[in-house]
Amino acid sequence: MGLVGALLALPAAAAAIMLVRELRVELPGEDRPDHGTRARDASAEAEYERRVEGVPAEQAAAVAVEMSEDRRVEDGGKA
C-alpha cells in the first residue's frame, strides 16, 4: 500500500497490542496469572476507581502510588 500503508501500520499494530492487553488474551510464552491474582487485580481497580472519582489527576496519581506501595508491602516487599 506504499506510503499510506506505512503510515497506517504503526497505529494498527499499537491498537492490536492494546486490544490483546485489554482483553487479557494469553499469548505464547507469557506467564499466566492465576484466578486469585486476576480477582485481586479487579478488586484493586474497582477500589482505585472508587477512591479517585472526581479528584484531580495529581491526587489520583498519589492514590495509585499509595495503593501500589501498600500492595508491595502486602506481598512481602516483592517488586
C-alpha positions, 0 to 999 in steps of 0.5 A: 500500500506504499506510503499510506500503508506505512503510515497506517501500520504503526497505529494498527499494530499499537491498537492490536497490542492494546486490544490483546492487553485489554482483553487479557488474551494469553499469548505464547510464552507469557506467564499466566496469572492465576484466578486469585491474582486476576480477582485481586487485580479487579478488586484493586481497580474497582477500589482505585476507581472508587477512591479517585472519582472526581479528584484531580489527576495529581491526587489520583496519581498519589492514590495509585502510588499509595495503593501500589506501595501498600500492595508491595508491602502486602506481598512481602516487599516483592517488586 
